[in-house]
Amino acid sequence: MPPVKILVCGNIDGKFNQVFNRVATVNKKNGPFEFLLCCGNFFGSGDNSEWAAYREGSRRVPLQTYVLGSAGRLPRHLHPDADDDELCPNVVALGERGVFTSTGGVSVAYLAPADGQHPSAADVRALEQALLASSAAGVDVLLTPGWPRGVTRRAAVPAGVYTEETGSLLTARLLYCLRPRYVFSGGLAMHYERLPYRNHQVLRDQQTHVTRFISLAAAFNAEKAKWLYAFGLEPMSRMARADLVTQPPDVTECPFSAEEMASAAAGADDAAKQYFYATDGRGEPAAKRRRQQPRADRPPPTPCWFCLASPEVEKHLVVNVGDKCYLALAKGGLVSDHVLILPVEHVRASTEADDELWAEIGAYKQRLQQLFAAEDKAVVFFERNYKQSHLQVQCVPVPSRVAPALKEAIQDHCDSEGVSLDEVPPLSDVRQLAPPGAPYLYVELPGGVKLYHKVAGKLPLSIGRSMLACPPLLNMPDRVEWSQCVLPNDEQTANAKEFKTKFKKFK
C-alpha cells in the first residue's frame, strides 16, 4: 500500500478562505491527501466573519479537517451546538486530548490544554491512559500547541527560543514517554524543524524509531514562514520493524533526560502531582531527594546476606560481577535458572538506586533476555520492597508459550490474594512510581508491560513466586516457598558454574 498523505497547518486564525483555497490547490496538485490537521488556533481573535459561509454550507471545506480543542468551549455564534463535534461539513473538533486511528491506519494523538499551551499532569495522565486503552501500535503523529521544554538541545536553536525556559516540561515528558514519530506544534507561530532524535540509548537500549519535531508558523504570515506541511507516512502498524527503526544520518541523541522527566512527572513544572508519581510534602521530586541523601546515611543491617563484601554472602551462587551490581543464582529458586540482580553495595530498593546502578541493572536485564530468548523462554522481572533490607530484582524465565497469558494470570492470582497490580505506562520505571522507603511490588513482563502495587497493609512474602507458580503458568504450587526448594551445596555450585558459562556468551 502507498504511504498515507497528510497535510498539517499552523494557526489559521480565522483566515478560512485563504487557507482552504490553498489546501484545495495543494490537494489537487499533489494529492490526494487523506486529511488536514490544524496544530494551532483554528478561529481568530476577531469576528471570524468568513466562518458563517462554511457553517451554513454556501462554501465547502475541500478536505477532511481535524482541529484541536473542544466544541463545547466555542462561542455559540461560531458553533451553536456544544454537543456536536462537527463544526461544519468536513471539520471536526477533536477535543482536548485523545487518540484516533485514521482510515489509512495513521495513529494520531492530540493534547490541547484549556490555556492553549501548558498541560496539567491530569491532562498528560488522561492522554497516556487513552493511548493504553486504544488498539494503536504506537503514535505516528502527536499534535500539541505548546512546545516541549528543552526540545532544541543538541540541535540548532532558533532566535527567540530559550531552551530552558520555552515550553512545558510536562509536554516534554509526553514526548519522552509516548515516543511519537512526528510532533507538530503551532503555539509559538514560528517555523522550526528540529533534526530527528533517538528514543533509545546506543549500545544500552533496544533500537527504536526516531522522533521529528516540527513547529509551524501562522497561515499567511508576513515573514512568509512555512505554515503548511505536506508529507507521506507509512503507518507504524504496517511497517516491518527493521524499516521502522532505521536511523537517519542526521539523527541526534534525545534532548530529554530521564531525571528531568521524573521531575516533570512529580509535578515540578506545573505544581501538580501526577497520579502515581510521588513527591514529599515540599513537592520535591523523589529523584532529587535520592541524589541529596548520601548512601553513608543508610547503613546496612548487620549482617547483610547480599552485600557482596559481606562474609554472609554465599559466593558459590555468584555468576557475574559488574561495577555496581552482580548476578547470582537464587537459593531455592522457583526454577533451576532463577537468578537475582543485586547491588554490590547496600541499597534497600530500586527507589534508592542512582542512575549508574539503574543503568547497570538494565544492562543485566537485557543480557538475561537475550540468554533466555535463545532457549525459547521469556523472562519476568519482579521486586518486592516489603520486609527485606537489600534490593533484589528477581528474574524468572518461563516457557515462551505461556508469555501471552502472563499479565492476566498474574493479575488474577494477585487479586485472589488481595493484591491489586495495576498496569502503568510502559516507559515509566519504579523510581518514578514510589518515593524512597515506600513498600511496593513491581513486575516487568515481556513486551514492555509493567505492573505496580503500592503496599498499604500486608503483602504475602511469597507473592512473586506464587503468581508465577499458579496453574495457568508454571503450575508449581509445591515450589512457592523457597526454603522447600534448597538444593545441596554441591548441586548449587554445579548449577552456578553451568549458568556462568551460558551467561558469558551474551554481552
JOKAVEN-V474142 format. One record per backbone hydrogen bond with DSSP energy under -1.0 kcal/mol. NH is the residue of the N-H (numbers start at 1). CO is the residue of the C=O. If there is no record, write none. Layout:
NH:CO
NH:CO
This chain:
4:233
6:231
7:35
8:229
9:37
10:227
12:41
13:41
14:42
15:12
16:14
19:15
20:16
21:17
22:18
23:19
24:20
25:21
26:22
27:23
28:24
29:25
30:26
31:27
34:5
36:64
37:7
38:66
39:9
51:48
55:51
56:52
58:53
59:53
65:90
66:36
67:92
69:95
73:70
74:71
78:75
79:75
84:81
87:91
88:91
91:88
92:65
93:85
94:67
95:69
98:110
100:108
102:106
105:102
108:100
109:141
110:98
111:143
112:96
116:113
124:120
125:121
126:122
127:123
128:124
129:125
130:126
131:127
132:128
133:129
140:107
141:107
142:182
143:109
144:184
149:168
151:148
153:150
155:152
161:158
165:162
166:162
168:147
172:168
173:169
174:170
175:171
176:172
177:173
178:174
179:175
181:139
182:140
183:212
184:142
185:214
186:39
187:145
189:186
192:215
194:213
197:211
198:252
204:201
205:201
211:197
212:181
214:183
215:192
216:185
217:226
219:11
221:218
224:221
229:8
231:6
233:4
238:235
244:240
245:241
251:248
252:196
261:257
262:258
263:259
264:260
265:261
266:262
267:264
268:263
271:267
274:265
277:274
280:284
283:280
289:285
290:286
291:287
292:288
293:289
297:294
298:295
308:344
310:307
313:310
315:313
317:314
319:327
320:327
322:325
326:342
327:320
328:340
329:317
330:338
333:330
338:335
339:395
340:328
341:393
342:326
344:324
352:349
353:350
358:354
359:355
360:356
361:357
362:358
363:359
364:360
365:361
366:362
367:363
368:364
369:365
370:366
371:367
372:368
373:369
374:370
376:373
377:372
378:398
380:396
381:444
382:394
383:442
385:440
386:384
391:347
393:341
394:382
395:339
396:380
398:378
400:376
402:399
403:400
405:402
406:403
409:405
410:406
411:407
412:408
413:409
414:410
415:411
416:412
418:415
419:414
422:452
424:450
428:425
432:429
434:430
438:435
441:453
442:383
443:451
444:381
445:449
448:445
451:443
452:422
453:441
455:439
463:460
466:462
467:463
469:465
473:470
474:468
475:470
476:469
479:476
484:481
485:482
492:488
493:489
494:490
495:491
496:492
497:493
498:494
499:495
500:496
501:497
502:498
503:499
504:500
505:502
506:503
